[in-house]
Amino acid sequence: MNSRKSDREKFVIRFSELGLRAQIADEAKLASRSMNGEIVYRLFRSFELEEELRRANAVIDRLTGLDAVDVGRAEGHS
């Protein structure tokens, strides 16, 4: 989906952390993206990965709960 320039939002970023700008530039070059494209890609992926982490933690919580039930059964508790 192509956006017209007028449909895009503009946001200015100040790189206060030393080396972050260079790191983004290097990664953008490796991925054949502009720096803006790399920043947008990484922001988008951070939301996706956050959701994946929530799902993984939910599975771990369920499995941990199952382990507690199994331990209780092994010890003679119901």
Phi and psi restraints in degrees (range 20) as a CNS / XPLOR table:
assign (resid 1 and name C) (resid 2 and name N)
       (resid 2 and name CA) (resid 2 and name C) 1.0 -92.1 20.0 2
assign (resid 2 and name N) (resid 2 and name CA)
       (resid 2 and name C) (resid 3 and name N) 1.0 134.2 20.0 2
assign (resid 2 and name C) (resid 3 and name N)
       (resid 3 and name CA) (resid 3 and name C) 1.0 -104.1 20.0 2
assign (resid 3 and name N) (resid 3 and name CA)
       (resid 3 and name C) (resid 4 and name N) 1.0 143.9 20.0 2
assign (resid 3 and name C) (resid 4 and name N)
       (resid 4 and name CA) (resid 4 and name C) 1.0 -76.0 20.0 2
assign (resid 4 and name N) (resid 4 and name CA)
       (resid 4 and name C) (resid 5 and name N) 1.0 153.7 20.0 2
assign (resid 4 and name C) (resid 5 and name N)
       (resid 5 and name CA) (resid 5 and name C) 1.0 -55.6 20.0 2
assign (resid 5 and name N) (resid 5 and name CA)
       (resid 5 and name C) (resid 6 and name N) 1.0 -36.3 20.0 2
assign (resid 5 and name C) (resid 6 and name N)
       (resid 6 and name CA) (resid 6 and name C) 1.0 -70.3 20.0 2
assign (resid 6 and name N) (resid 6 and name CA)
       (resid 6 and name C) (resid 7 and name N) 1.0 -19.0 20.0 2
assign (resid 6 and name C) (resid 7 and name N)
       (resid 7 and name CA) (resid 7 and name C) 1.0 -85.0 20.0 2
assign (resid 7 and name N) (resid 7 and name CA)
       (resid 7 and name C) (resid 8 and name N) 1.0 -12.6 20.0 2
assign (resid 7 and name C) (resid 8 and name N)
       (resid 8 and name CA) (resid 8 and name C) 1.0 -89.0 20.0 2
assign (resid 8 and name N) (resid 8 and name CA)
       (resid 8 and name C) (resid 9 and name N) 1.0 146.0 20.0 2
assign (resid 8 and name C) (resid 9 and name N)
       (resid 9 and name CA) (resid 9 and name C) 1.0 -94.4 20.0 2
assign (resid 9 and name N) (resid 9 and name CA)
       (resid 9 and name C) (resid 10 and name N) 1.0 146.1 20.0 2
assign (resid 9 and name C) (resid 10 and name N)
       (resid 10 and name CA) (resid 10 and name C) 1.0 -108.2 20.0 2
assign (resid 10 and name N) (resid 10 and name CA)
       (resid 10 and name C) (resid 11 and name N) 1.0 137.1 20.0 2
assign (resid 10 and name C) (resid 11 and name N)
       (resid 11 and name CA) (resid 11 and name C) 1.0 -142.5 20.0 2
assign (resid 11 and name N) (resid 11 and name CA)
       (resid 11 and name C) (resid 12 and name N) 1.0 127.2 20.0 2
assign (resid 11 and name C) (resid 12 and name N)
       (resid 12 and name CA) (resid 12 and name C) 1.0 -92.9 20.0 2
assign (resid 12 and name N) (resid 12 and name CA)
       (resid 12 and name C) (resid 13 and name N) 1.0 133.5 20.0 2
assign (resid 12 and name C) (resid 13 and name N)
       (resid 13 and name CA) (resid 13 and name C) 1.0 -115.6 20.0 2
assign (resid 13 and name N) (resid 13 and name CA)
       (resid 13 and name C) (resid 14 and name N) 1.0 133.9 20.0 2
assign (resid 13 and name C) (resid 14 and name N)
       (resid 14 and name CA) (resid 14 and name C) 1.0 -105.6 20.0 2
assign (resid 14 and name N) (resid 14 and name CA)
       (resid 14 and name C) (resid 15 and name N) 1.0 123.0 20.0 2
assign (resid 14 and name C) (resid 15 and name N)
       (resid 15 and name CA) (resid 15 and name C) 1.0 -88.8 20.0 2
assign (resid 15 and name N) (resid 15 and name CA)
       (resid 15 and name C) (resid 16 and name N) 1.0 95.5 20.0 2
assign (resid 15 and name C) (resid 16 and name N)
       (resid 16 and name CA) (resid 16 and name C) 1.0 -86.2 20.0 2
assign (resid 16 and name N) (resid 16 and name CA)
       (resid 16 and name C) (resid 17 and name N) 1.0 -25.2 20.0 2
assign (resid 16 and name C) (resid 17 and name N)
       (resid 17 and name CA) (resid 17 and name C) 1.0 -81.9 20.0 2
assign (resid 17 and name N) (resid 17 and name CA)
       (resid 17 and name C) (resid 18 and name N) 1.0 125.5 20.0 2
assign (resid 17 and name C) (resid 18 and name N)
       (resid 18 and name CA) (resid 18 and name C) 1.0 -63.3 20.0 2
assign (resid 18 and name N) (resid 18 and name CA)
       (resid 18 and name C) (resid 19 and name N) 1.0 133.6 20.0 2
assign (resid 18 and name C) (resid 19 and name N)
       (resid 19 and name CA) (resid 19 and name C) 1.0 90.2 20.0 2
assign (resid 19 and name N) (resid 19 and name CA)
       (resid 19 and name C) (resid 20 and name N) 1.0 -16.0 20.0 2
assign (resid 19 and name C) (resid 20 and name N)
       (resid 20 and name CA) (resid 20 and name C) 1.0 -65.6 20.0 2
assign (resid 20 and name N) (resid 20 and name CA)
       (resid 20 and name C) (resid 21 and name N) 1.0 -42.5 20.0 2
assign (resid 20 and name C) (resid 21 and name N)
       (resid 21 and name CA) (resid 21 and name C) 1.0 -61.4 20.0 2
assign (resid 21 and name N) (resid 21 and name CA)
       (resid 21 and name C) (resid 22 and name N) 1.0 -44.7 20.0 2
assign (resid 21 and name C) (resid 22 and name N)
       (resid 22 and name CA) (resid 22 and name C) 1.0 -64.2 20.0 2
assign (resid 22 and name N) (resid 22 and name CA)
       (resid 22 and name C) (resid 23 and name N) 1.0 -39.9 20.0 2
assign (resid 22 and name C) (resid 23 and name N)
       (resid 23 and name CA) (resid 23 and name C) 1.0 -64.6 20.0 2
assign (resid 23 and name N) (resid 23 and name CA)
       (resid 23 and name C) (resid 24 and name N) 1.0 -42.9 20.0 2
assign (resid 23 and name C) (resid 24 and name N)
       (resid 24 and name CA) (resid 24 and name C) 1.0 -63.8 20.0 2
assign (resid 24 and name N) (resid 24 and name CA)
       (resid 24 and name C) (resid 25 and name N) 1.0 -42.6 20.0 2
assign (resid 24 and name C) (resid 25 and name N)
       (resid 25 and name CA) (resid 25 and name C) 1.0 -61.2 20.0 2
assign (resid 25 and name N) (resid 25 and name CA)
       (resid 25 and name C) (resid 26 and name N) 1.0 -43.4 20.0 2
assign (resid 25 and name C) (resid 26 and name N)
       (resid 26 and name CA) (resid 26 and name C) 1.0 -62.9 20.0 2
assign (resid 26 and name N) (resid 26 and name CA)
       (resid 26 and name C) (resid 27 and name N) 1.0 -46.2 20.0 2
assign (resid 26 and name C) (resid 27 and name N)
       (resid 27 and name CA) (resid 27 and name C) 1.0 -66.0 20.0 2
assign (resid 27 and name N) (resid 27 and name CA)
       (resid 27 and name C) (resid 28 and name N) 1.0 -37.8 20.0 2
assign (resid 27 and name C) (resid 28 and name N)
       (resid 28 and name CA) (resid 28 and name C) 1.0 -62.3 20.0 2
assign (resid 28 and name N) (resid 28 and name CA)
       (resid 28 and name C) (resid 29 and name N) 1.0 -43.1 20.0 2
assign (resid 28 and name C) (resid 29 and name N)
       (resid 29 and name CA) (resid 29 and name C) 1.0 -63.4 20.0 2
assign (resid 29 and name N) (resid 29 and name CA)
       (resid 29 and name C) (resid 30 and name N) 1.0 -44.0 20.0 2
assign (resid 29 and name C) (resid 30 and name N)
       (resid 30 and name CA) (resid 30 and name C) 1.0 -60.9 20.0 2
assign (resid 30 and name N) (resid 30 and name CA)
       (resid 30 and name C) (resid 31 and name N) 1.0 -34.6 20.0 2
assign (resid 30 and name C) (resid 31 and name N)
       (resid 31 and name CA) (resid 31 and name C) 1.0 -93.8 20.0 2
assign (resid 31 and name N) (resid 31 and name CA)
       (resid 31 and name C) (resid 32 and name N) 1.0 4.0 20.0 2
assign (resid 31 and name C) (resid 32 and name N)
       (resid 32 and name CA) (resid 32 and name C) 1.0 56.2 20.0 2
assign (resid 32 and name N) (resid 32 and name CA)
       (resid 32 and name C) (resid 33 and name N) 1.0 44.2 20.0 2
assign (resid 32 and name C) (resid 33 and name N)
       (resid 33 and name CA) (resid 33 and name C) 1.0 -122.0 20.0 2
assign (resid 33 and name N) (resid 33 and name CA)
       (resid 33 and name C) (resid 34 and name N) 1.0 159.6 20.0 2
assign (resid 33 and name C) (resid 34 and name N)
       (resid 34 and name CA) (resid 34 and name C) 1.0 -73.5 20.0 2
assign (resid 34 and name N) (resid 34 and name CA)
       (resid 34 and name C) (resid 35 and name N) 1.0 166.2 20.0 2
assign (resid 34 and name C) (resid 35 and name N)
       (resid 35 and name CA) (resid 35 and name C) 1.0 -61.0 20.0 2
assign (resid 35 and name N) (resid 35 and name CA)
       (resid 35 and name C) (resid 36 and name N) 1.0 -41.9 20.0 2
assign (resid 35 and name C) (resid 36 and name N)
       (resid 36 and name CA) (resid 36 and name C) 1.0 -59.9 20.0 2
assign (resid 36 and name N) (resid 36 and name CA)
       (resid 36 and name C) (resid 37 and name N) 1.0 -45.1 20.0 2
assign (resid 36 and name C) (resid 37 and name N)
       (resid 37 and name CA) (resid 37 and name C) 1.0 -60.6 20.0 2
assign (resid 37 and name N) (resid 37 and name CA)
       (resid 37 and name C) (resid 38 and name N) 1.0 -39.6 20.0 2
assign (resid 37 and name C) (resid 38 and name N)
       (resid 38 and name CA) (resid 38 and name C) 1.0 -66.1 20.0 2
assign (resid 38 and name N) (resid 38 and name CA)
       (resid 38 and name C) (resid 39 and name N) 1.0 -43.4 20.0 2
assign (resid 38 and name C) (resid 39 and name N)
       (resid 39 and name CA) (resid 39 and name C) 1.0 -63.2 20.0 2
assign (resid 39 and name N) (resid 39 and name CA)
       (resid 39 and name C) (resid 40 and name N) 1.0 -46.0 20.0 2
assign (resid 39 and name C) (resid 40 and name N)
       (resid 40 and name CA) (resid 40 and name C) 1.0 -63.2 20.0 2
assign (resid 40 and name N) (resid 40 and name CA)
       (resid 40 and name C) (resid 41 and name N) 1.0 -44.1 20.0 2
assign (resid 40 and name C) (resid 41 and name N)
       (resid 41 and name CA) (resid 41 and name C) 1.0 -58.4 20.0 2
assign (resid 41 and name N) (resid 41 and name CA)
       (resid 41 and name C) (resid 42 and name N) 1.0 -46.7 20.0 2
assign (resid 41 and name C) (resid 42 and name N)
       (resid 42 and name CA) (resid 42 and name C) 1.0 -68.3 20.0 2
assign (resid 42 and name N) (resid 42 and name CA)
       (resid 42 and name C) (resid 43 and name N) 1.0 -36.2 20.0 2
assign (resid 42 and name C) (resid 43 and name N)
       (resid 43 and name CA) (resid 43 and name C) 1.0 -63.9 20.0 2
assign (resid 43 and name N) (resid 43 and name CA)
       (resid 43 and name C) (resid 44 and name N) 1.0 -46.9 20.0 2
assign (resid 43 and name C) (resid 44 and name N)
       (resid 44 and name CA) (resid 44 and name C) 1.0 -60.0 20.0 2
assign (resid 44 and name N) (resid 44 and name CA)
       (resid 44 and name C) (resid 45 and name N) 1.0 -46.5 20.0 2
assign (resid 44 and name C) (resid 45 and name N)
       (resid 45 and name CA) (resid 45 and name C) 1.0 -63.3 20.0 2
assign (resid 45 and name N) (resid 45 and name CA)
       (resid 45 and name C) (resid 46 and name N) 1.0 -33.0 20.0 2
assign (resid 45 and name C) (resid 46 and name N)
       (resid 46 and name CA) (resid 46 and name C) 1.0 -62.6 20.0 2
assign (resid 46 and name N) (resid 46 and name CA)
       (resid 46 and name C) (resid 47 and name N) 1.0 -36.5 20.0 2
assign (resid 46 and name C) (resid 47 and name N)
       (resid 47 and name CA) (resid 47 and name C) 1.0 -69.5 20.0 2
assign (resid 47 and name N) (resid 47 and name CA)
       (resid 47 and name C) (resid 48 and name N) 1.0 -41.6 20.0 2
assign (resid 47 and name C) (resid 48 and name N)
       (resid 48 and name CA) (resid 48 and name C) 1.0 -62.7 20.0 2
assign (resid 48 and name N) (resid 48 and name CA)
       (resid 48 and name C) (resid 49 and name N) 1.0 -46.1 20.0 2
assign (resid 48 and name C) (resid 49 and name N)
       (resid 49 and name CA) (resid 49 and name C) 1.0 -66.6 20.0 2
assign (resid 49 and name N) (resid 49 and name CA)
       (resid 49 and name C) (resid 50 and name N) 1.0 -33.9 20.0 2
assign (resid 49 and name C) (resid 50 and name N)
       (resid 50 and name CA) (resid 50 and name C) 1.0 -62.3 20.0 2
assign (resid 50 and name N) (resid 50 and name CA)
       (resid 50 and name C) (resid 51 and name N) 1.0 -41.8 20.0 2
assign (resid 50 and name C) (resid 51 and name N)
       (resid 51 and name CA) (resid 51 and name C) 1.0 -67.2 20.0 2
assign (resid 51 and name N) (resid 51 and name CA)
       (resid 51 and name C) (resid 52 and name N) 1.0 -41.2 20.0 2
assign (resid 51 and name C) (resid 52 and name N)
       (resid 52 and name CA) (resid 52 and name C) 1.0 -61.5 20.0 2
assign (resid 52 and name N) (resid 52 and name CA)
       (resid 52 and name C) (resid 53 and name N) 1.0 -39.6 20.0 2
assign (resid 52 and name C) (resid 53 and name N)
       (resid 53 and name CA) (resid 53 and name C) 1.0 -64.6 20.0 2
assign (resid 53 and name N) (resid 53 and name CA)
       (resid 53 and name C) (resid 54 and name N) 1.0 -41.0 20.0 2
assign (resid 53 and name C) (resid 54 and name N)
       (resid 54 and name CA) (resid 54 and name C) 1.0 -59.3 20.0 2
assign (resid 54 and name N) (resid 54 and name CA)
       (resid 54 and name C) (resid 55 and name N) 1.0 -44.9 20.0 2
assign (resid 54 and name C) (resid 55 and name N)
       (resid 55 and name CA) (resid 55 and name C) 1.0 -65.1 20.0 2
assign (resid 55 and name N) (resid 55 and name CA)
       (resid 55 and name C) (resid 56 and name N) 1.0 -42.4 20.0 2
assign (resid 55 and name C) (resid 56 and name N)
       (resid 56 and name CA) (resid 56 and name C) 1.0 -63.1 20.0 2
assign (resid 56 and name N) (resid 56 and name CA)
       (resid 56 and name C) (resid 57 and name N) 1.0 -42.1 20.0 2
assign (resid 56 and name C) (resid 57 and name N)
       (resid 57 and name CA) (resid 57 and name C) 1.0 -64.7 20.0 2
assign (resid 57 and name N) (resid 57 and name CA)
       (resid 57 and name C) (resid 58 and name N) 1.0 -35.6 20.0 2
assign (resid 57 and name C) (resid 58 and name N)
       (resid 58 and name CA) (resid 58 and name C) 1.0 -64.8 20.0 2
assign (resid 58 and name N) (resid 58 and name CA)
       (resid 58 and name C) (resid 59 and name N) 1.0 -40.7 20.0 2
assign (resid 58 and name C) (resid 59 and name N)
       (resid 59 and name CA) (resid 59 and name C) 1.0 -64.4 20.0 2
assign (resid 59 and name N) (resid 59 and name CA)
       (resid 59 and name C) (resid 60 and name N) 1.0 -44.2 20.0 2
assign (resid 59 and name C) (resid 60 and name N)
       (resid 60 and name CA) (resid 60 and name C) 1.0 -60.4 20.0 2
assign (resid 60 and name N) (resid 60 and name CA)
       (resid 60 and name C) (resid 61 and name N) 1.0 -43.8 20.0 2
assign (resid 60 and name C) (resid 61 and name N)
       (resid 61 and name CA) (resid 61 and name C) 1.0 -60.5 20.0 2
assign (resid 61 and name N) (resid 61 and name CA)
       (resid 61 and name C) (resid 62 and name N) 1.0 -42.9 20.0 2
assign (resid 61 and name C) (resid 62 and name N)
       (resid 62 and name CA) (resid 62 and name C) 1.0 -64.6 20.0 2
assign (resid 62 and name N) (resid 62 and name CA)
       (resid 62 and name C) (resid 63 and name N) 1.0 -44.1 20.0 2
assign (resid 62 and name C) (resid 63 and name N)
       (resid 63 and name CA) (resid 63 and name C) 1.0 -66.0 20.0 2
assign (resid 63 and name N) (resid 63 and name CA)
       (resid 63 and name C) (resid 64 and name N) 1.0 -39.1 20.0 2
assign (resid 63 and name C) (resid 64 and name N)
       (resid 64 and name CA) (resid 64 and name C) 1.0 -63.3 20.0 2
assign (resid 64 and name N) (resid 64 and name CA)
       (resid 64 and name C) (resid 65 and name N) 1.0 -40.2 20.0 2
assign (resid 64 and name C) (resid 65 and name N)
       (resid 65 and name CA) (resid 65 and name C) 1.0 -63.5 20.0 2
assign (resid 65 and name N) (resid 65 and name CA)
       (resid 65 and name C) (resid 66 and name N) 1.0 -39.2 20.0 2
assign (resid 65 and name C) (resid 66 and name N)
       (resid 66 and name CA) (resid 66 and name C) 1.0 -65.7 20.0 2
assign (resid 66 and name N) (resid 66 and name CA)
       (resid 66 and name C) (resid 67 and name N) 1.0 -40.1 20.0 2
assign (resid 66 and name C) (resid 67 and name N)
       (resid 67 and name CA) (resid 67 and name C) 1.0 -60.6 20.0 2
assign (resid 67 and name N) (resid 67 and name CA)
       (resid 67 and name C) (resid 68 and name N) 1.0 -40.2 20.0 2
assign (resid 67 and name C) (resid 68 and name N)
       (resid 68 and name CA) (resid 68 and name C) 1.0 -64.5 20.0 2
assign (resid 68 and name N) (resid 68 and name CA)
       (resid 68 and name C) (resid 69 and name N) 1.0 -38.5 20.0 2
assign (resid 68 and name C) (resid 69 and name N)
       (resid 69 and name CA) (resid 69 and name C) 1.0 -65.5 20.0 2
assign (resid 69 and name N) (resid 69 and name CA)
       (resid 69 and name C) (resid 70 and name N) 1.0 -44.0 20.0 2
assign (resid 69 and name C) (resid 70 and name N)
       (resid 70 and name CA) (resid 70 and name C) 1.0 -62.4 20.0 2
assign (resid 70 and name N) (resid 70 and name CA)
       (resid 70 and name C) (resid 71 and name N) 1.0 -40.3 20.0 2
assign (resid 70 and name C) (resid 71 and name N)
       (resid 71 and name CA) (resid 71 and name C) 1.0 -64.2 20.0 2
assign (resid 71 and name N) (resid 71 and name CA)
       (resid 71 and name C) (resid 72 and name N) 1.0 -42.6 20.0 2
assign (resid 71 and name C) (resid 72 and name N)
       (resid 72 and name CA) (resid 72 and name C) 1.0 -61.2 20.0 2
assign (resid 72 and name N) (resid 72 and name CA)
       (resid 72 and name C) (resid 73 and name N) 1.0 -40.7 20.0 2
assign (resid 72 and name C) (resid 73 and name N)
       (resid 73 and name CA) (resid 73 and name C) 1.0 -65.7 20.0 2
assign (resid 73 and name N) (resid 73 and name CA)
       (resid 73 and name C) (resid 74 and name N) 1.0 -41.9 20.0 2
assign (resid 73 and name C) (resid 74 and name N)
       (resid 74 and name CA) (resid 74 and name C) 1.0 -64.5 20.0 2
assign (resid 74 and name N) (resid 74 and name CA)
       (resid 74 and name C) (resid 75 and name N) 1.0 -30.7 20.0 2
assign (resid 74 and name C) (resid 75 and name N)
       (resid 75 and name CA) (resid 75 and name C) 1.0 -88.2 20.0 2
assign (resid 75 and name N) (resid 75 and name CA)
       (resid 75 and name C) (resid 76 and name N) 1.0 1.8 20.0 2
assign (resid 75 and name C) (resid 76 and name N)
       (resid 76 and name CA) (resid 76 and name C) 1.0 90.2 20.0 2
assign (resid 76 and name N) (resid 76 and name CA)
       (resid 76 and name C) (resid 77 and name N) 1.0 10.1 20.0 2
assign (resid 76 and name C) (resid 77 and name N)
       (resid 77 and name CA) (resid 77 and name C) 1.0 -94.6 20.0 2
assign (resid 77 and name N) (resid 77 and name CA)
       (resid 77 and name C) (resid 78 and name N) 1.0 148.6 20.0 2
